[in-house]
Amino acid sequence: MLHAFVYNDTAILVRHWFEVSLKDSHLEHGVRLELRLREPQPLRGSESAAQRIAVDRPVWRADLFDRVDGTPGAFEAAHFHPRFDGDEPCGRNWADEIKATPWDWLHGELSDIGAVAERAGVPLADSAAADIEQVGADAPEIVAVAQSRAATHCDSARQCYAWTRDAAPLVHLMLGDLRQPDLLDRERAAPWLESRPQETTAS
């Protein structure tokens, strides 16, 4: 399930996410947000035709995660990726405030996506000035949607799978690269382990 706030030049994507640590097989889940750029598309058809919307280039990502084996709502795995190298995020940034006051921190970031993009090395075009203002105005609504997809609203493996089923191919990549697979909580990861091959093969 993906929520998208789409503006003229940018978009904010909000969803629940499930992560498996490649290092020690611990499990994380919670809300993921991304700032992305829209790609201009040529007009097609008549003045009434539906137009293609492409939201692709990632700029910034926030992962407000709990550890499945930790305290619900403690945001023990909360972090963010302040920049991307192409499609790949930089390493995790463990800012203290993202764990202590995650929703206030998120509201602050959304209040000025121009500064967020500048720090990411992807300055927004002058045409995005209206987006910066509008995302700031919409920040309370975006935060509310993010809160609805937080780990505390996902109380079972089946619920987590229902919200992240589209990402099963990525979860299987994680499961295939574990350094300590014997530490995996197989009961909690069961929905992904039991998923059929055709559900986890990228087209």
Kinemage of the C-alpha trace (Angstrom):
@kinemage 1
@onewidth
@group {chain A} dominant
@subgroup {mainchain}
@vectorlist {calphas} color= white
{ca met a 1} P 0.000 0.000 0.000
{ca leu a 2} L 1.531 3.259 -1.164
{ca his a 3} L 0.351 6.799 -0.419
{ca ala a 4} L 1.595 9.486 -2.793
{ca phe a 5} L 1.438 13.249 -2.396
{ca val a 6} L 2.210 14.426 -5.910
{ca tyr a 7} L 3.056 18.039 -6.699
{ca asn a 8} L 4.222 19.876 -9.822
{ca asp a 9} L 7.905 18.909 -9.660
{ca thr a 10} L 8.149 16.645 -6.625
{ca ala a 11} L 6.330 13.922 -4.734
{ca ile a 12} L 6.327 12.507 -1.222
{ca leu a 13} L 5.790 8.738 -1.053
{ca val a 14} L 4.593 7.150 2.200
{ca arg a 15} L 4.289 3.433 2.956
{ca his a 16} L 4.827 0.679 5.492
{ca trp a 17} L 8.090 -1.243 5.090
{ca phe a 18} L 9.600 -4.534 6.308
{ca glu a 19} L 13.367 -4.956 6.544
{ca val a 20} L 15.689 -7.862 7.374
{ca ser a 21} L 19.176 -7.013 8.617
{ca leu a 22} L 21.773 -8.759 6.463
{ca lys a 23} L 24.266 -8.596 9.336
{ca asp a 24} L 22.411 -10.364 12.142
{ca ser a 25} L 18.961 -11.208 10.694
{ca his a 26} L 17.003 -8.970 13.076
{ca leu a 27} L 13.706 -7.648 11.700
{ca glu a 28} L 12.558 -4.047 11.408
{ca his a 29} L 9.310 -2.474 10.256
{ca gly a 30} L 7.618 0.885 10.230
{ca val a 31} L 6.904 3.795 7.935
{ca arg a 32} L 9.146 4.786 5.018
{ca leu a 33} L 8.930 8.189 3.343
{ca glu a 34} L 10.761 9.339 0.253
{ca leu a 35} L 11.173 12.675 -1.466
{ca arg a 36} L 11.268 12.063 -5.206
{ca leu a 37} L 11.321 14.165 -8.348
{ca arg a 38} L 8.733 14.024 -11.095
{ca glu a 39} L 9.892 13.468 -14.650
{ca pro a 40} L 8.331 15.770 -17.262
{ca gln a 41} L 6.256 13.789 -19.735
{ca pro a 42} L 5.165 14.690 -23.274
{ca leu a 43} L 1.498 15.440 -23.747
{ca arg a 44} L -0.470 12.607 -25.279
{ca gly a 45} L -3.859 12.400 -26.925
{ca ser a 46} L -6.511 15.103 -26.775
{ca glu a 47} L -6.966 17.851 -24.217
{ca ser a 48} L -9.125 15.385 -22.274
{ca ala a 49} L -6.704 12.452 -22.372
{ca ala a 50} L -5.259 11.016 -19.180
{ca gln a 51} L -1.613 12.026 -18.911
{ca arg a 52} L 1.298 9.898 -17.752
{ca ile a 53} L 2.712 10.694 -14.316
{ca ala a 54} L 6.268 9.520 -13.618
{ca val a 55} L 7.693 9.835 -10.102
{ca asp a 56} L 11.138 8.319 -10.113
{ca arg a 57} L 14.365 10.007 -9.016
{ca pro a 58} L 14.885 9.549 -5.257
{ca val a 59} L 16.364 12.451 -3.292
{ca trp a 60} L 15.888 11.615 0.414
{ca arg a 61} L 14.446 8.809 2.541
{ca ala a 62} L 13.278 8.504 6.140
{ca asp a 63} L 12.764 5.091 7.767
{ca leu a 64} L 10.934 5.472 11.077
{ca phe a 65} L 11.306 1.846 12.118
{ca asp a 66} L 10.875 -0.259 15.236
{ca arg a 67} L 12.807 -3.454 15.788
{ca val a 68} L 10.366 -6.369 15.791
{ca asp a 69} L 12.192 -7.807 18.816
{ca gly a 70} L 12.275 -4.432 20.569
{ca thr a 71} L 9.838 -2.125 22.320
{ca pro a 72} L 6.846 -1.111 20.174
{ca gly a 73} L 6.885 2.621 19.481
{ca ala a 74} L 10.473 3.080 20.682
{ca phe a 75} L 11.833 3.744 17.155
{ca glu a 76} L 14.978 1.781 18.000
{ca ala a 77} L 15.797 1.373 14.304
{ca ala a 78} L 14.690 4.846 13.145
{ca his a 79} L 17.118 6.503 10.752
{ca phe a 80} L 17.241 8.438 7.520
{ca his a 81} L 19.222 8.578 4.291
{ca pro a 82} L 20.026 12.231 3.560
{ca arg a 83} L 21.091 11.562 -0.031
{ca phe a 84} L 21.115 9.038 -2.853
{ca asp a 85} L 23.779 8.003 -5.340
{ca gly a 86} L 21.564 7.363 -8.316
{ca asp a 87} L 19.010 4.811 -7.149
{ca glu a 88} L 21.013 3.693 -4.106
{ca pro a 89} L 20.671 5.367 -0.705
{ca cys a 90} L 23.688 6.502 1.271
{ca gly a 91} L 24.382 4.892 4.636
{ca arg a 92} L 22.014 5.227 7.559
{ca asn a 93} L 22.086 8.456 9.549
{ca trp a 94} L 21.212 7.871 13.211
{ca ala a 95} L 20.309 11.412 14.271
{ca asp a 96} L 19.281 11.531 17.942
{ca glu a 97} L 16.141 13.557 17.287
{ca ile a 98} L 14.730 11.027 14.832
{ca lys a 99} L 14.464 8.514 17.683
{ca ala a 100} L 13.489 10.953 20.437
{ca thr a 101} L 10.803 12.955 18.580
{ca pro a 102} L 10.332 11.277 15.184
{ca trp a 103} L 7.087 12.992 14.198
{ca asp a 104} L 8.326 16.455 15.114
{ca trp a 105} L 11.559 15.722 13.246
{ca leu a 106} L 9.599 14.578 10.194
{ca his a 107} L 7.377 17.650 10.270
{ca gly a 108} L 10.505 19.797 10.362
{ca glu a 109} L 12.003 18.072 7.330
{ca leu a 110} L 8.782 18.389 5.332
{ca ser a 111} L 8.483 22.047 6.270
{ca asp a 112} L 11.336 22.869 3.887
{ca ile a 113} L 11.975 20.222 1.242
{ca gly a 114} L 14.073 22.794 -0.593
{ca ala a 115} L 16.655 22.624 2.208
{ca val a 116} L 16.360 18.811 2.308
{ca ala a 117} L 17.096 18.622 -1.425
{ca glu a 118} L 19.946 21.135 -1.110
{ca arg a 119} L 21.606 18.991 1.563
{ca ala a 120} L 21.113 15.969 -0.683
{ca gly a 121} L 23.061 17.684 -3.465
{ca val a 122} L 19.953 17.919 -5.670
{ca pro a 123} L 18.835 21.560 -5.556
{ca leu a 124} L 15.248 21.946 -6.690
{ca ala a 125} L 14.510 24.000 -9.784
{ca asp a 126} L 13.090 27.499 -9.425
{ca ser a 127} L 9.782 26.086 -10.658
{ca ala a 128} L 9.554 24.002 -7.467
{ca ala a 129} L 9.075 27.033 -5.232
{ca ala a 130} L 5.327 26.395 -5.134
{ca asp a 131} L 5.985 22.746 -4.219
{ca ile a 132} L 8.176 23.750 -1.294
{ca glu a 133} L 5.420 25.991 0.036
{ca gln a 134} L 2.655 23.440 -0.554
{ca val a 135} L 4.513 20.483 1.000
{ca gly a 136} L 5.186 22.663 4.027
{ca ala a 137} L 1.484 23.474 4.263
{ca asp a 138} L 0.587 19.791 3.841
{ca ala a 139} L 3.176 18.601 6.375
{ca pro a 140} L 0.607 17.878 9.139
{ca glu a 141} L -1.464 15.748 6.744
{ca ile a 142} L 1.591 13.872 5.456
{ca val a 143} L 2.770 13.214 9.017
{ca ala a 144} L -0.706 11.925 9.929
{ca val a 145} L -0.610 9.453 7.037
{ca ala a 146} L 2.901 8.418 8.082
{ca gln a 147} L 1.679 7.796 11.628
{ca ser a 148} L -1.091 5.541 10.271
{ca arg a 149} L 1.578 3.298 8.744
{ca ala a 150} L 3.876 3.220 11.773
{ca ala a 151} L 4.997 -0.038 13.345
{ca thr a 152} L 2.529 0.358 16.205
{ca his a 153} L -0.333 0.044 13.695
{ca cys a 154} L 1.048 -3.250 12.368
{ca asp a 155} L 0.567 -5.866 15.070
{ca ser a 156} L 1.064 -9.108 13.167
{ca ala a 157} L 3.195 -10.729 10.491
{ca arg a 158} L 0.154 -11.107 8.249
{ca gln a 159} L -0.702 -7.410 8.542
{ca cys a 160} L 2.881 -6.486 7.739
{ca tyr a 161} L 2.844 -8.748 4.700
{ca ala a 162} L -0.479 -7.336 3.500
{ca trp a 163} L 0.988 -3.829 3.581
{ca thr a 164} L 4.308 -4.789 1.957
{ca arg a 165} L 3.375 -7.640 -0.381
{ca asp a 166} L 4.474 -5.665 -3.438
{ca ala a 167} L 7.983 -5.520 -1.959
{ca ala a 168} L 8.250 -9.310 -1.522
{ca pro a 169} L 10.945 -9.581 -4.248
{ca leu a 170} L 13.135 -7.176 -2.270
{ca val a 171} L 12.516 -9.032 0.992
{ca his a 172} L 13.567 -12.250 -0.726
{ca leu a 173} L 16.779 -10.578 -1.842
{ca met a 174} L 17.460 -9.772 1.815
{ca leu a 175} L 16.590 -13.294 2.931
{ca gly a 176} L 18.969 -14.712 0.332
{ca asp a 177} L 21.922 -12.627 1.537
{ca leu a 178} L 21.771 -13.156 5.312
{ca arg a 179} L 25.150 -13.598 6.988
{ca gln a 180} L 23.586 -15.414 9.952
{ca pro a 181} L 20.414 -17.069 8.631
{ca asp a 182} L 20.182 -19.265 11.729
{ca leu a 183} L 19.265 -16.142 13.746
{ca leu a 184} L 16.230 -15.351 11.585
{ca asp a 185} L 12.859 -15.282 13.361
{ca arg a 186} L 11.265 -17.608 10.835
{ca glu a 187} L 7.828 -17.398 12.426
{ca arg a 188} L 7.715 -13.597 12.034
{ca ala a 189} L 9.134 -13.826 8.507
{ca ala a 190} L 6.831 -16.717 7.551
{ca pro a 191} L 4.533 -14.826 5.123
{ca trp a 192} L 7.483 -13.871 2.954
{ca leu a 193} L 9.168 -17.282 3.276
{ca glu a 194} L 5.911 -18.960 2.255
{ca ser a 195} L 5.180 -16.673 -0.692
{ca arg a 196} L 5.081 -18.388 -4.040
{ca pro a 197} L 7.971 -17.898 -6.511
{ca gln a 198} L 5.792 -16.051 -9.010
{ca glu a 199} L 5.045 -13.460 -6.320
{ca thr a 200} L 8.707 -12.751 -5.820
{ca thr a 201} L 10.027 -12.634 -9.359
{ca ala a 202} L 10.504 -9.177 -10.808
{ca ser a 203} L 8.919 -8.770 -14.228
